[in-house]
Amino acid sequence: MGWLLGLPLGIFRVLFSLVMLALRLAVPIVIIVVIVVLYRRSKGTSAEQPRQEQPKEPEFDGPVYTVDYEEVDEDEAP
């Protein structure tokens, strides 16, 4: 009769201790994450500072060719 009642209670105690350990680790991590998110959100763009738009990249229909060249003095040119 001892095993019938003692074993389930022992398993329940082990599971309960694992859940409590997980909560002890998870709660501080969640609190830190919330603080970091709120801090980053407060440091982001606000109503006072309008968001600066990124310059739009030019669009080209065909291939773009680039050339590397050296600066040549006019006196040295043939």
A tleap script that builds the chain and sets N, CA, C and O, in Angstrom:
source leaprc.protein.ff14SB
mol = sequence {
  NMET GLY TRP LEU LEU GLY LEU PRO LEU GLY
  ILE PHE ARG VAL LEU PHE SER LEU VAL MET
  LEU ALA LEU ARG LEU ALA VAL PRO ILE VAL
  ILE ILE VAL VAL ILE VAL VAL LEU TYR ARG
  ARG SER LYS GLY THR SER ALA GLU GLN PRO
  ARG GLN GLU GLN PRO LYS GLU PRO GLU PHE
  ASP GLY PRO VAL TYR THR VAL ASP TYR GLU
  GLU VAL ASP GLU ASP GLU ALA CPRO
}
set mol.1.N position { 0.814 -1.182 0.000 }
set mol.1.CA position { 0.000 0.000 0.000 }
set mol.1.C position { 0.869 1.263 0.000 }
set mol.1.O position { 0.450 2.311 -0.490 }
set mol.2.N position { 2.086 1.152 0.556 }
set mol.2.CA position { 2.983 2.302 0.598 }
set mol.2.C position { 3.414 2.736 -0.790 }
set mol.2.O position { 3.473 3.931 -1.080 }
set mol.3.N position { 3.718 1.770 -1.654 }
set mol.3.CA position { 4.132 2.082 -3.016 }
set mol.3.C position { 2.991 2.702 -3.817 }
set mol.3.O position { 3.216 3.561 -4.670 }
set mol.4.N position { 1.812 2.275 -3.547 }
set mol.4.CA position { 0.663 2.759 -4.296 }
set mol.4.C position { 0.414 4.248 -4.057 }
set mol.4.O position { -0.050 4.954 -4.952 }
set mol.5.N position { 0.715 4.711 -2.876 }
set mol.5.CA position { 0.525 6.122 -2.557 }
set mol.5.C position { 1.841 6.890 -2.604 }
set mol.5.O position { 1.855 8.053 -3.006 }
set mol.6.N position { 2.931 6.272 -2.207 }
set mol.6.CA position { 4.220 6.953 -2.113 }
set mol.6.C position { 4.845 7.247 -3.462 }
set mol.6.O position { 5.422 8.319 -3.649 }
set mol.7.N position { 4.746 6.327 -4.406 }
set mol.7.CA position { 5.370 6.534 -5.718 }
set mol.7.C position { 4.732 7.692 -6.474 }
set mol.7.O position { 5.463 8.547 -6.974 }
set mol.8.N position { 3.406 7.765 -6.583 }
set mol.8.CA position { 2.835 8.928 -7.275 }
set mol.8.C position { 3.142 10.247 -6.583 }
set mol.8.O position { 3.363 11.261 -7.246 }
set mol.9.N position { 3.159 10.243 -5.248 }
set mol.9.CA position { 3.500 11.478 -4.543 }
set mol.9.C position { 4.958 11.862 -4.765 }
set mol.9.O position { 5.269 13.049 -4.872 }
set mol.10.N position { 5.846 10.898 -4.835 }
set mol.10.CA position { 7.258 11.177 -5.118 }
set mol.10.C position { 7.447 11.729 -6.524 }
set mol.10.O position { 8.217 12.667 -6.733 }
set mol.11.N position { 6.742 11.143 -7.487 }
set mol.11.CA position { 6.827 11.649 -8.872 }
set mol.11.C position { 6.265 13.065 -8.936 }
set mol.11.O position { 6.830 13.934 -9.600 }
set mol.12.N position { 5.136 13.299 -8.234 }
set mol.12.CA position { 4.544 14.629 -8.213 }
set mol.12.C position { 5.508 15.645 -7.595 }
set mol.12.O position { 5.618 16.771 -8.078 }
set mol.13.N position { 6.206 15.245 -6.522 }
set mol.13.CA position { 7.154 16.145 -5.869 }
set mol.13.C position { 8.309 16.496 -6.803 }
set mol.13.O position { 8.732 17.652 -6.847 }
set mol.14.N position { 8.829 15.514 -7.553 }
set mol.14.CA position { 9.920 15.761 -8.494 }
set mol.14.C position { 9.449 16.683 -9.615 }
set mol.14.O position { 10.153 17.628 -9.971 }
set mol.15.N position { 8.273 16.423 -10.173 }
set mol.15.CA position { 7.748 17.270 -11.242 }
set mol.15.C position { 7.501 18.696 -10.747 }
set mol.15.O position { 7.781 19.666 -11.450 }
set mol.16.N position { 6.972 18.808 -9.523 }
set mol.16.CA position { 6.720 20.126 -8.955 }
set mol.16.C position { 8.023 20.892 -8.760 }
set mol.16.O position { 8.075 22.097 -9.007 }
set mol.17.N position { 9.078 20.203 -8.317 }
set mol.17.CA position { 10.362 20.891 -8.133 }
set mol.17.C position { 10.956 21.321 -9.472 }
set mol.17.O position { 11.585 22.376 -9.555 }
set mol.18.N position { 10.763 20.517 -10.521 }
set mol.18.CA position { 11.254 20.908 -11.849 }
set mol.18.C position { 10.488 22.113 -12.390 }
set mol.18.O position { 11.077 23.003 -13.003 }
set mol.19.N position { 9.181 22.142 -12.164 }
set mol.19.CA position { 8.379 23.288 -12.606 }
set mol.19.C position { 8.804 24.541 -11.852 }
set mol.19.O position { 8.930 25.608 -12.453 }
set mol.20.N position { 9.024 24.428 -10.558 }
set mol.20.CA position { 9.453 25.586 -9.773 }
set mol.20.C position { 10.832 26.071 -10.210 }
set mol.20.O position { 11.076 27.277 -10.243 }
set mol.21.N position { 11.728 25.159 -10.545 }
set mol.21.CA position { 13.052 25.545 -11.041 }
set mol.21.C position { 12.924 26.273 -12.371 }
set mol.21.O position { 13.591 27.283 -12.594 }
set mol.22.N position { 12.071 25.764 -13.256 }
set mol.22.CA position { 11.869 26.420 -14.546 }
set mol.22.C position { 11.297 27.820 -14.353 }
set mol.22.O position { 11.702 28.755 -15.045 }
set mol.23.N position { 10.360 27.973 -13.421 }
set mol.23.CA position { 9.801 29.297 -13.159 }
set mol.23.C position { 10.837 30.232 -12.559 }
set mol.23.O position { 10.859 31.420 -12.881 }
set mol.24.N position { 11.694 29.710 -11.692 }
set mol.24.CA position { 12.748 30.538 -11.115 }
set mol.24.C position { 13.700 31.056 -12.171 }
set mol.24.O position { 14.222 32.164 -12.046 }
set mol.25.N position { 13.933 30.278 -13.201 }
set mol.25.CA position { 14.826 30.714 -14.273 }
set mol.25.C position { 14.089 31.570 -15.305 }
set mol.25.O position { 14.658 32.528 -15.829 }
set mol.26.N position { 12.844 31.240 -15.597 }
set mol.26.CA position { 12.121 31.911 -16.668 }
set mol.26.C position { 11.646 33.302 -16.270 }
set mol.26.O position { 11.684 34.219 -17.090 }
set mol.27.N position { 11.202 33.478 -15.041 }
set mol.27.CA position { 10.653 34.770 -14.638 }
set mol.27.C position { 11.698 35.884 -14.719 }
set mol.27.O position { 11.388 36.936 -15.278 }
set mol.28.N position { 12.915 35.719 -14.198 }
set mol.28.CA position { 13.902 36.805 -14.358 }
set mol.28.C position { 14.263 37.061 -15.822 }
set mol.28.O position { 14.478 38.208 -16.216 }
set mol.29.N position { 14.330 36.012 -16.619 }
set mol.29.CA position { 14.654 36.197 -18.035 }
set mol.29.C position { 13.551 36.996 -18.725 }
set mol.29.O position { 13.845 37.895 -19.514 }
set mol.30.N position { 12.299 36.686 -18.443 }
set mol.30.CA position { 11.182 37.415 -19.043 }
set mol.30.C position { 11.202 38.872 -18.587 }
set mol.30.O position { 10.953 39.772 -19.390 }
set mol.31.N position { 11.491 39.113 -17.321 }
set mol.31.CA position { 11.547 40.485 -16.814 }
set mol.31.C position { 12.647 41.264 -17.511 }
set mol.31.O position { 12.435 42.414 -17.895 }
set mol.32.N position { 13.812 40.668 -17.683 }
set mol.32.CA position { 14.934 41.336 -18.362 }
set mol.32.C position { 14.575 41.631 -19.813 }
set mol.32.O position { 14.869 42.717 -20.311 }
set mol.33.N position { 13.951 40.689 -20.492 }
set mol.33.CA position { 13.572 40.898 -21.895 }
set mol.33.C position { 12.565 42.037 -22.013 }
set mol.33.O position { 12.674 42.866 -22.917 }
set mol.34.N position { 11.593 42.089 -21.116 }
set mol.34.CA position { 10.596 43.163 -21.150 }
set mol.34.C position { 11.265 44.511 -20.909 }
set mol.34.O position { 10.937 45.487 -21.584 }
set mol.35.N position { 12.188 44.584 -19.970 }
set mol.35.CA position { 12.893 45.836 -19.694 }
set mol.35.C position { 13.698 46.279 -20.910 }
set mol.35.O position { 13.683 47.459 -21.261 }
set mol.36.N position { 14.390 45.363 -21.549 }
set mol.36.CA position { 15.201 45.704 -22.727 }
set mol.36.C position { 14.307 46.181 -23.865 }
set mol.36.O position { 14.633 47.164 -24.530 }
set mol.37.N position { 13.186 45.502 -24.099 }
set mol.37.CA position { 12.278 45.905 -25.176 }
set mol.37.C position { 11.706 47.294 -24.905 }
set mol.37.O position { 11.653 48.130 -25.806 }
set mol.38.N position { 11.282 47.540 -23.674 }
set mol.38.CA position { 10.745 48.858 -23.344 }
set mol.38.C position { 11.805 49.944 -23.456 }
set mol.38.O position { 11.507 51.049 -23.911 }
set mol.39.N position { 13.033 49.652 -23.051 }
set mol.39.CA position { 14.121 50.619 -23.159 }
set mol.39.C position { 14.423 50.943 -24.620 }
set mol.39.O position { 14.577 52.107 -24.987 }
set mol.40.N position { 14.506 49.895 -25.453 }
set mol.40.CA position { 14.791 50.126 -26.869 }
set mol.40.C position { 13.658 50.871 -27.547 }
set mol.40.O position { 13.899 51.695 -28.430 }
set mol.41.N position { 12.414 50.592 -27.146 }
set mol.41.CA position { 11.281 51.285 -27.731 }
set mol.41.C position { 11.289 52.761 -27.338 }
set mol.41.O position { 10.931 53.621 -28.143 }
set mol.42.N position { 11.701 53.059 -26.093 }
set mol.42.CA position { 11.730 54.454 -25.649 }
set mol.42.C position { 12.866 55.218 -26.319 }
set mol.42.O position { 12.757 56.431 -26.498 }
set mol.43.N position { 13.941 54.554 -26.690 }
set mol.43.CA position { 15.071 55.212 -27.346 }
set mol.43.C position { 14.873 55.324 -28.852 }
set mol.43.O position { 15.655 55.990 -29.530 }
set mol.44.N position { 13.852 54.690 -29.375 }
set mol.44.CA position { 13.593 54.718 -30.815 }
set mol.44.C position { 13.068 56.072 -31.251 }
set mol.44.O position { 13.176 57.059 -30.522 }
set mol.45.N position { 12.508 56.110 -32.431 }
set mol.45.CA position { 11.974 57.360 -32.951 }
set mol.45.C position { 10.755 57.772 -32.145 }
set mol.45.O position { 9.941 56.938 -31.749 }
set mol.46.N position { 10.645 59.049 -31.914 }
set mol.46.CA position { 9.498 59.559 -31.167 }
set mol.46.C position { 8.744 60.536 -32.054 }
set mol.46.O position { 9.145 60.777 -33.192 }
set mol.47.N position { 7.657 61.099 -31.544 }
set mol.47.CA position { 6.841 62.027 -32.315 }
set mol.47.C position { 7.599 63.330 -32.573 }
set mol.47.O position { 7.339 64.011 -33.565 }
set mol.48.N position { 8.530 63.678 -31.691 }
set mol.48.CA position { 9.286 64.916 -31.860 }
set mol.48.C position { 10.279 64.818 -33.010 }
set mol.48.O position { 10.494 65.793 -33.730 }
set mol.49.N position { 10.872 63.671 -33.181 }
set mol.49.CA position { 11.876 63.486 -34.221 }
set mol.49.C position { 11.264 62.718 -35.377 }
set mol.49.O position { 10.990 61.525 -35.249 }
set mol.50.N position { 11.045 63.380 -36.502 }
set mol.50.CA position { 10.505 62.638 -37.642 }
set mol.50.C position { 11.537 61.647 -38.162 }
set mol.50.O position { 12.738 61.918 -38.153 }
set mol.51.N position { 11.068 60.533 -38.599 }
set mol.51.CA position { 11.953 59.485 -39.102 }
set mol.51.C position { 12.572 59.941 -40.418 }
set mol.51.O position { 11.871 60.392 -41.324 }
set mol.52.N position { 13.897 59.818 -40.510 }
set mol.52.CA position { 14.582 60.205 -41.742 }
set mol.52.C position { 14.407 59.101 -42.768 }
set mol.52.O position { 14.665 57.928 -42.501 }
set mol.53.N position { 13.962 59.511 -43.950 }
set mol.53.CA position { 13.764 58.517 -44.996 }
set mol.53.C position { 15.092 58.193 -45.653 }
set mol.53.O position { 15.929 59.071 -45.861 }
set mol.54.N position { 15.270 56.943 -45.970 }
set mol.54.CA position { 16.478 56.506 -46.654 }
set mol.54.C position { 16.402 56.966 -48.099 }
set mol.54.O position { 15.332 56.925 -48.708 }
set mol.55.N position { 17.538 57.407 -48.659 }
set mol.55.CA position { 17.506 57.806 -50.066 }
set mol.55.C position { 17.178 56.596 -50.939 }
set mol.55.O position { 17.664 55.489 -50.709 }
set mol.56.N position { 16.348 56.838 -51.939 }
set mol.56.CA position { 15.917 55.754 -52.811 }
set mol.56.C position { 17.041 55.406 -53.779 }
set mol.56.O position { 17.668 56.286 -54.368 }
set mol.57.N position { 17.280 54.133 -53.928 }
set mol.57.CA position { 18.305 53.673 -54.852 }
set mol.57.C position { 17.836 53.905 -56.281 }
set mol.57.O position { 16.661 53.710 -56.590 }
set mol.58.N position { 18.757 54.326 -57.160 }
set mol.58.CA position { 18.352 54.524 -58.557 }
set mol.58.C position { 18.028 53.184 -59.219 }
set mol.58.O position { 18.602 52.149 -58.881 }
set mol.59.N position { 17.111 53.232 -60.153 }
set mol.59.CA position { 16.732 52.025 -60.895 }
set mol.59.C position { 17.254 52.139 -62.323 }
set mol.59.O position { 17.147 53.190 -62.953 }
set mol.60.N position { 17.808 51.064 -62.813 }
set mol.60.CA position { 18.360 51.039 -64.161 }
set mol.60.C position { 17.701 49.919 -64.937 }
set mol.60.O position { 17.443 48.838 -64.408 }
set mol.61.N position { 17.430 50.201 -66.217 }
set mol.61.CA position { 16.808 49.185 -67.057 }
set mol.61.C position { 17.836 48.232 -67.643 }
set mol.61.O position { 17.526 47.065 -67.884 }
set mol.62.N position { 19.051 48.706 -67.877 }
set mol.62.CA position { 20.063 47.875 -68.520 }
set mol.62.C position { 21.235 47.631 -67.602 }
set mol.62.O position { 21.190 47.961 -66.418 }
set mol.63.N position { 22.283 47.051 -68.151 }
set mol.63.CA position { 23.474 46.786 -67.334 }
set mol.63.C position { 24.191 48.088 -66.984 }
set mol.63.O position { 24.118 49.074 -67.717 }
set mol.64.N position { 24.868 48.066 -65.873 }
set mol.64.CA position { 25.622 49.226 -65.411 }
set mol.64.C position { 27.092 48.873 -65.491 }
set mol.64.O position { 27.531 47.872 -64.923 }
set mol.65.N position { 27.857 49.701 -66.200 }
set mol.65.CA position { 29.282 49.455 -66.369 }
set mol.65.C position { 30.050 50.467 -65.540 }
set mol.65.O position { 29.724 51.654 -65.529 }
set mol.66.N position { 31.067 49.988 -64.848 }
set mol.66.CA position { 31.932 50.882 -64.086 }
set mol.66.C position { 33.354 50.725 -64.588 }
set mol.66.O position { 33.747 49.660 -65.064 }
set mol.67.N position { 34.113 51.793 -64.476 }
set mol.67.CA position { 35.495 51.791 -64.960 }
set mol.67.C position { 36.368 52.324 -63.846 }
set mol.67.O position { 36.064 53.360 -63.253 }
set mol.68.N position { 37.459 51.617 -63.557 }
set mol.68.CA position { 38.452 52.123 -62.623 }
set mol.68.C position { 39.475 52.920 -63.426 }
set mol.68.O position { 39.933 52.457 -64.470 }
set mol.69.N position { 39.831 54.085 -62.964 }
set mol.69.CA position { 40.811 54.893 -63.675 }
set mol.69.C position { 41.702 55.580 -62.671 }
set mol.69.O position { 41.351 55.744 -61.502 }
set mol.70.N position { 42.867 55.979 -63.155 }
set mol.70.CA position { 43.818 56.693 -62.323 }
set mol.70.C position { 43.741 58.172 -62.647 }
set mol.70.O position { 43.406 58.559 -63.767 }
set mol.71.N position { 44.051 58.989 -61.661 }
set mol.71.CA position { 44.152 60.409 -61.914 }
set mol.71.C position { 45.394 60.649 -62.759 }
set mol.71.O position { 46.481 60.179 -62.422 }
set mol.72.N position { 45.232 61.378 -63.855 }
set mol.72.CA position { 46.352 61.661 -64.761 }
set mol.72.C position { 46.506 63.168 -64.810 }
set mol.72.O position { 45.549 63.907 -65.040 }
set mol.73.N position { 47.749 63.607 -64.584 }
set mol.73.CA position { 48.009 65.023 -64.700 }
set mol.73.C position { 47.960 65.417 -66.175 }
set mol.73.O position { 48.289 64.615 -67.049 }
set mol.74.N position { 47.553 66.640 -66.445 }
set mol.74.CA position { 47.447 67.083 -67.826 }
set mol.74.C position { 48.811 67.182 -68.482 }
set mol.74.O position { 48.916 67.056 -69.702 }
set mol.75.N position { 49.863 67.405 -67.695 }
set mol.75.CA position { 51.201 67.546 -68.260 }
set mol.75.C position { 51.719 66.204 -68.775 }
set mol.75.O position { 52.485 66.176 -69.738 }
set mol.76.N position { 51.319 65.095 -68.157 }
set mol.76.CA position { 51.809 63.774 -68.543 }
set mol.76.C position { 51.044 63.175 -69.703 }
set mol.76.O position { 51.501 62.189 -70.282 }
set mol.77.N position { 49.908 63.722 -70.065 }
set mol.77.CA position { 49.089 63.155 -71.116 }
set mol.77.C position { 49.800 63.289 -72.464 }
set mol.77.O position { 50.375 64.342 -72.738 }
set mol.78.N position { 49.780 62.251 -73.319 }
set mol.78.CA position { 50.494 62.319 -74.620 }
set mol.78.C position { 49.849 63.277 -75.594 }
set mol.78.O position { 50.333 63.437 -76.714 }
savepdb mol mol.pdb
quit
